[in-house]
Amino acid sequence: MKGLWILGLGVASALFGNTIELGSFAVDPTSSILFANMNPAHSDNPTGPIFINLDELAVASGLGKSLVGYVLQLRASGSMCYTALVNNSCPVIPTQGFLAAFDSDTIAHVGAKNPLPGAIKPEGDYEGAFPETYYDHMKTSMGPPNLMIYNDLFTSVIVPGGTHYLAVGLYDSFFADNSGNLSLQLRVQVPDQPVPEPLTGVLTVGGLFALVAAKRTLGKSLRT
């Protein structure tokens, strides 16, 4: 929220955001929040997403009972193998990132057309992704509204109303052959108290001059 200005009643204030670290959470490289291709010839076998209880994190951080309305910052990190080669070697590279969805519950139908029926659309501007399945190029856009989380880059988004959980899975098109060590870093942006700007000082000085003038007038009237 840095750089947000509030103007009212002749007083200008600026809000500058601090961040509170919420923790780092392991992400299974075979986890998915998307539809999966279950055709026998090219069957995928993703695992369910991890569910992070945002209400518990709010309480633990002293922010009340919910993170709804707060700006959540998310960053993917770690390296993984996306596919084994013919000689069974597995090149390890940095992960491309994760897909996350705000959710009202922890119900997950892994691989279904809509795996997260309780998913909630993020507020404001955000970037989602629905990669087609690797085999047969089947669409996954019937799945939940999601948020793209990039590797080593923070993504910021406002937590929408009704949210209790964050569901997280890998950004990929085929999950069964994945391996690696991945994690999600979470932090929340908390605004400082309003800081008075120079205009406030001008108004305060003006008020003092007015008070002095009033006292002088009162003193003269008493002497006469």
Contacts in CASP RR format, 6 or more apart in sequence:
PFRMAT RR
TARGET T0000
AUTHOR 0000-0000-0000
METHOD contacts of the structure
MODEL  1
MKGLWILGLGVASALFGNTIELGSFAVDPTSSILFANMNPAHSDNPTGPI
FINLDELAVASGLGKSLVGYVLQLRASGSMCYTALVNNSCPVIPTQGFLA
AFDSDTIAHVGAKNPLPGAIKPEGDYEGAFPETYYDHMKTSMGPPNLMIY
NDLFTSVIVPGGTHYLAVGLYDSFFADNSGNLSLQLRVQVPDQPVPEPLT
GVLTVGGLFALVAAKRTLGKSLRT
1 15 0 8 1.000
1 16 0 8 1.000
1 17 0 8 1.000
1 71 0 8 1.000
1 189 0 8 1.000
1 191 0 8 1.000
2 15 0 8 1.000
2 16 0 8 1.000
2 17 0 8 1.000
3 14 0 8 1.000
3 15 0 8 1.000
3 16 0 8 1.000
4 14 0 8 1.000
4 15 0 8 1.000
5 12 0 8 1.000
5 13 0 8 1.000
5 14 0 8 1.000
6 12 0 8 1.000
6 13 0 8 1.000
6 14 0 8 1.000
6 15 0 8 1.000
6 194 0 8 1.000
10 199 0 8 1.000
10 203 0 8 1.000
11 196 0 8 1.000
11 197 0 8 1.000
11 199 0 8 1.000
11 200 0 8 1.000
11 203 0 8 1.000
12 197 0 8 1.000
12 199 0 8 1.000
12 200 0 8 1.000
13 194 0 8 1.000
13 195 0 8 1.000
13 196 0 8 1.000
13 197 0 8 1.000
13 200 0 8 1.000
14 194 0 8 1.000
14 195 0 8 1.000
14 197 0 8 1.000
15 191 0 8 1.000
15 192 0 8 1.000
15 194 0 8 1.000
16 191 0 8 1.000
16 192 0 8 1.000
16 195 0 8 1.000
17 189 0 8 1.000
17 190 0 8 1.000
17 191 0 8 1.000
17 192 0 8 1.000
18 189 0 8 1.000
18 190 0 8 1.000
18 191 0 8 1.000
18 192 0 8 1.000
19 73 0 8 1.000
19 187 0 8 1.000
19 188 0 8 1.000
19 189 0 8 1.000
19 190 0 8 1.000
20 61 0 8 1.000
20 63 0 8 1.000
20 187 0 8 1.000
20 188 0 8 1.000
20 190 0 8 1.000
21 185 0 8 1.000
21 186 0 8 1.000
21 187 0 8 1.000
22 57 0 8 1.000
22 61 0 8 1.000
22 186 0 8 1.000
22 187 0 8 1.000
22 188 0 8 1.000
23 57 0 8 1.000
23 185 0 8 1.000
23 186 0 8 1.000
23 187 0 8 1.000
24 183 0 8 1.000
24 184 0 8 1.000
24 185 0 8 1.000
24 186 0 8 1.000
25 50 0 8 1.000
25 52 0 8 1.000
25 168 0 8 1.000
25 183 0 8 1.000
25 184 0 8 1.000
25 186 0 8 1.000
26 50 0 8 1.000
26 181 0 8 1.000
26 182 0 8 1.000
26 183 0 8 1.000
27 50 0 8 1.000
27 76 0 8 1.000
27 98 0 8 1.000
27 168 0 8 1.000
27 169 0 8 1.000
27 170 0 8 1.000
27 182 0 8 1.000
27 183 0 8 1.000
27 184 0 8 1.000
28 47 0 8 1.000
28 48 0 8 1.000
28 50 0 8 1.000
28 169 0 8 1.000
28 170 0 8 1.000
28 182 0 8 1.000
29 80 0 8 1.000
29 95 0 8 1.000
29 170 0 8 1.000
29 175 0 8 1.000
29 178 0 8 1.000
29 179 0 8 1.000
29 180 0 8 1.000
29 182 0 8 1.000
30 45 0 8 1.000
30 46 0 8 1.000
30 47 0 8 1.000
30 170 0 8 1.000
30 175 0 8 1.000
30 176 0 8 1.000
30 178 0 8 1.000
31 46 0 8 1.000
31 47 0 8 1.000
31 48 0 8 1.000
31 49 0 8 1.000
31 50 0 8 1.000
31 168 0 8 1.000
31 169 0 8 1.000
31 170 0 8 1.000
31 175 0 8 1.000
32 46 0 8 1.000
32 47 0 8 1.000
32 48 0 8 1.000
32 49 0 8 1.000
32 99 0 8 1.000
32 110 0 8 1.000
32 111 0 8 1.000
32 115 0 8 1.000
32 169 0 8 1.000
32 170 0 8 1.000
32 172 0 8 1.000
32 175 0 8 1.000
33 48 0 8 1.000
33 49 0 8 1.000
33 99 0 8 1.000
33 100 0 8 1.000
33 101 0 8 1.000
33 108 0 8 1.000
33 115 0 8 1.000
33 116 0 8 1.000
33 143 0 8 1.000
33 144 0 8 1.000
33 146 0 8 1.000
33 167 0 8 1.000
33 168 0 8 1.000
33 169 0 8 1.000
34 46 0 8 1.000
34 99 0 8 1.000
34 111 0 8 1.000
34 115 0 8 1.000
34 130 0 8 1.000
34 131 0 8 1.000
34 140 0 8 1.000
34 143 0 8 1.000
35 111 0 8 1.000
35 112 0 8 1.000
35 113 0 8 1.000
35 114 0 8 1.000
35 115 0 8 1.000
35 133 0 8 1.000
35 138 0 8 1.000
35 139 0 8 1.000
35 140 0 8 1.000
35 142 0 8 1.000
35 143 0 8 1.000
36 44 0 8 1.000
36 45 0 8 1.000
36 46 0 8 1.000
36 110 0 8 1.000
36 111 0 8 1.000
36 133 0 8 1.000
36 175 0 8 1.000
37 43 0 8 1.000
37 44 0 8 1.000
37 133 0 8 1.000
37 134 0 8 1.000
37 135 0 8 1.000
37 136 0 8 1.000
37 138 0 8 1.000
37 174 0 8 1.000
38 44 0 8 1.000
38 111 0 8 1.000
39 135 0 8 1.000
39 136 0 8 1.000
41 135 0 8 1.000
42 133 0 8 1.000
42 134 0 8 1.000
42 135 0 8 1.000
42 136 0 8 1.000
43 176 0 8 1.000
44 111 0 8 1.000
44 133 0 8 1.000
44 134 0 8 1.000
44 135 0 8 1.000
44 174 0 8 1.000
44 175 0 8 1.000
44 176 0 8 1.000
45 175 0 8 1.000
45 176 0 8 1.000
46 110 0 8 1.000
46 111 0 8 1.000
46 175 0 8 1.000
46 176 0 8 1.000
47 110 0 8 1.000
47 175 0 8 1.000
48 108 0 8 1.000
48 110 0 8 1.000
48 115 0 8 1.000
48 169 0 8 1.000
49 101 0 8 1.000
49 108 0 8 1.000
49 115 0 8 1.000
49 116 0 8 1.000
49 167 0 8 1.000
49 168 0 8 1.000
49 169 0 8 1.000
50 167 0 8 1.000
50 168 0 8 1.000
50 169 0 8 1.000
51 103 0 8 1.000
51 106 0 8 1.000
51 108 0 8 1.000
51 165 0 8 1.000
51 166 0 8 1.000
51 167 0 8 1.000
52 165 0 8 1.000
52 166 0 8 1.000
52 167 0 8 1.000
52 168 0 8 1.000
52 184 0 8 1.000
52 186 0 8 1.000
53 164 0 8 1.000
53 165 0 8 1.000
54 66 0 8 1.000
54 67 0 8 1.000
54 72 0 8 1.000
54 159 0 8 1.000
54 163 0 8 1.000
54 164 0 8 1.000
54 165 0 8 1.000
54 166 0 8 1.000
55 65 0 8 1.000
55 66 0 8 1.000
55 67 0 8 1.000
55 164 0 8 1.000
57 67 0 8 1.000
57 186 0 8 1.000
57 188 0 8 1.000
58 64 0 8 1.000
58 65 0 8 1.000
58 66 0 8 1.000
58 67 0 8 1.000
59 65 0 8 1.000
61 188 0 8 1.000
63 70 0 8 1.000
63 188 0 8 1.000
63 190 0 8 1.000
66 159 0 8 1.000
66 163 0 8 1.000
66 164 0 8 1.000
67 159 0 8 1.000
67 163 0 8 1.000
67 188 0 8 1.000
68 159 0 8 1.000
68 160 0 8 1.000
68 161 0 8 1.000
68 162 0 8 1.000
68 163 0 8 1.000
69 123 0 8 1.000
69 158 0 8 1.000
69 159 0 8 1.000
69 160 0 8 1.000
69 161 0 8 1.000
70 158 0 8 1.000
70 159 0 8 1.000
70 188 0 8 1.000
70 189 0 8 1.000
70 190 0 8 1.000
71 156 0 8 1.000
71 157 0 8 1.000
71 158 0 8 1.000
71 159 0 8 1.000
71 188 0 8 1.000
71 189 0 8 1.000
72 156 0 8 1.000
72 157 0 8 1.000
72 158 0 8 1.000
72 159 0 8 1.000
72 166 0 8 1.000
72 186 0 8 1.000
72 187 0 8 1.000
72 188 0 8 1.000
72 189 0 8 1.000
73 154 0 8 1.000
73 155 0 8 1.000
73 156 0 8 1.000
73 186 0 8 1.000
73 187 0 8 1.000
73 188 0 8 1.000
73 189 0 8 1.000
74 98 0 8 1.000
74 100 0 8 1.000
74 147 0 8 1.000
74 149 0 8 1.000
74 154 0 8 1.000
74 155 0 8 1.000
74 156 0 8 1.000
74 157 0 8 1.000
74 184 0 8 1.000
74 185 0 8 1.000
74 186 0 8 1.000
75 149 0 8 1.000
75 150 0 8 1.000
75 151 0 8 1.000
75 152 0 8 1.000
75 153 0 8 1.000
75 154 0 8 1.000
75 155 0 8 1.000
75 184 0 8 1.000
75 185 0 8 1.000
76 95 0 8 1.000
76 97 0 8 1.000
76 98 0 8 1.000
76 149 0 8 1.000
76 150 0 8 1.000
76 151 0 8 1.000
76 152 0 8 1.000
76 182 0 8 1.000
76 183 0 8 1.000
76 184 0 8 1.000
77 95 0 8 1.000
77 151 0 8 1.000
77 152 0 8 1.000
77 182 0 8 1.000
77 183 0 8 1.000
77 184 0 8 1.000
77 185 0 8 1.000
78 94 0 8 1.000
78 95 0 8 1.000
78 151 0 8 1.000
78 180 0 8 1.000
78 181 0 8 1.000
78 182 0 8 1.000
78 183 0 8 1.000
79 92 0 8 1.000
79 93 0 8 1.000
79 94 0 8 1.000
79 95 0 8 1.000
79 180 0 8 1.000
79 181 0 8 1.000
79 182 0 8 1.000
80 92 0 8 1.000
80 93 0 8 1.000
80 95 0 8 1.000
80 178 0 8 1.000
80 179 0 8 1.000
80 180 0 8 1.000
80 181 0 8 1.000
80 182 0 8 1.000
81 90 0 8 1.000
81 91 0 8 1.000
81 92 0 8 1.000
81 93 0 8 1.000
81 177 0 8 1.000
81 178 0 8 1.000
81 179 0 8 1.000
81 180 0 8 1.000
82 93 0 8 1.000
82 172 0 8 1.000
82 177 0 8 1.000
82 178 0 8 1.000
83 90 0 8 1.000
83 174 0 8 1.000
83 177 0 8 1.000
84 90 0 8 1.000
84 177 0 8 1.000
85 91 0 8 1.000
90 179 0 8 1.000
92 180 0 8 1.000
94 151 0 8 1.000
94 152 0 8 1.000
95 151 0 8 1.000
95 170 0 8 1.000
95 171 0 8 1.000
95 182 0 8 1.000
96 150 0 8 1.000
96 151 0 8 1.000
96 171 0 8 1.000
96 172 0 8 1.000
97 148 0 8 1.000
97 149 0 8 1.000
97 150 0 8 1.000
97 151 0 8 1.000
97 170 0 8 1.000
97 171 0 8 1.000
98 148 0 8 1.000
98 149 0 8 1.000
98 168 0 8 1.000
98 169 0 8 1.000
98 170 0 8 1.000
98 171 0 8 1.000
98 182 0 8 1.000
98 184 0 8 1.000
99 128 0 8 1.000
99 129 0 8 1.000
99 146 0 8 1.000
99 147 0 8 1.000
99 148 0 8 1.000
99 149 0 8 1.000
99 168 0 8 1.000
99 169 0 8 1.000
99 170 0 8 1.000
99 171 0 8 1.000
100 146 0 8 1.000
100 147 0 8 1.000
100 149 0 8 1.000
100 166 0 8 1.000
100 167 0 8 1.000
100 168 0 8 1.000
100 169 0 8 1.000
100 184 0 8 1.000
101 116 0 8 1.000
101 119 0 8 1.000
101 120 0 8 1.000
101 144 0 8 1.000
101 145 0 8 1.000
101 146 0 8 1.000
101 147 0 8 1.000
101 166 0 8 1.000
101 167 0 8 1.000
102 119 0 8 1.000
102 120 0 8 1.000
102 121 0 8 1.000
102 122 0 8 1.000
102 147 0 8 1.000
102 159 0 8 1.000
102 160 0 8 1.000
102 163 0 8 1.000
102 165 0 8 1.000
102 166 0 8 1.000
102 167 0 8 1.000
103 116 0 8 1.000
103 118 0 8 1.000
103 119 0 8 1.000
103 120 0 8 1.000
103 144 0 8 1.000
103 163 0 8 1.000
103 164 0 8 1.000
103 165 0 8 1.000
103 166 0 8 1.000
103 167 0 8 1.000
104 118 0 8 1.000
104 119 0 8 1.000
104 120 0 8 1.000
104 162 0 8 1.000
104 163 0 8 1.000
104 164 0 8 1.000
104 165 0 8 1.000
105 118 0 8 1.000
105 164 0 8 1.000
105 165 0 8 1.000
106 165 0 8 1.000
106 167 0 8 1.000
107 116 0 8 1.000
107 117 0 8 1.000
107 118 0 8 1.000
108 115 0 8 1.000
108 116 0 8 1.000
108 167 0 8 1.000
109 115 0 8 1.000
109 116 0 8 1.000
109 117 0 8 1.000
113 142 0 8 1.000
113 143 0 8 1.000
114 142 0 8 1.000
114 143 0 8 1.000
114 144 0 8 1.000
115 143 0 8 1.000
115 144 0 8 1.000
116 143 0 8 1.000
116 144 0 8 1.000
116 167 0 8 1.000
118 144 0 8 1.000
119 143 0 8 1.000
119 144 0 8 1.000
119 145 0 8 1.000
119 146 0 8 1.000
119 167 0 8 1.000
120 145 0 8 1.000
120 160 0 8 1.000
120 161 0 8 1.000
120 162 0 8 1.000
120 163 0 8 1.000
121 145 0 8 1.000
121 160 0 8 1.000
122 145 0 8 1.000
122 147 0 8 1.000
122 157 0 8 1.000
122 158 0 8 1.000
122 160 0 8 1.000
123 157 0 8 1.000
123 158 0 8 1.000
123 159 0 8 1.000
123 160 0 8 1.000
123 161 0 8 1.000
124 157 0 8 1.000
124 158 0 8 1.000
126 147 0 8 1.000
126 155 0 8 1.000
126 157 0 8 1.000
127 147 0 8 1.000
127 148 0 8 1.000
127 155 0 8 1.000
128 145 0 8 1.000
128 146 0 8 1.000
128 147 0 8 1.000
128 148 0 8 1.000
129 146 0 8 1.000
129 148 0 8 1.000
129 171 0 8 1.000
130 139 0 8 1.000
130 140 0 8 1.000
130 141 0 8 1.000
130 143 0 8 1.000
130 146 0 8 1.000
131 140 0 8 1.000
131 171 0 8 1.000
131 172 0 8 1.000
131 173 0 8 1.000
132 138 0 8 1.000
132 139 0 8 1.000
132 140 0 8 1.000
132 173 0 8 1.000
133 140 0 8 1.000
133 173 0 8 1.000
133 174 0 8 1.000
134 173 0 8 1.000
134 174 0 8 1.000
135 174 0 8 1.000
144 167 0 8 1.000
147 155 0 8 1.000
147 157 0 8 1.000
148 155 0 8 1.000
148 171 0 8 1.000
149 155 0 8 1.000
149 168 0 8 1.000
149 171 0 8 1.000
149 184 0 8 1.000
154 187 0 8 1.000
156 189 0 8 1.000
166 186 0 8 1.000
168 184 0 8 1.000
170 178 0 8 1.000
170 182 0 8 1.000
172 178 0 8 1.000
END
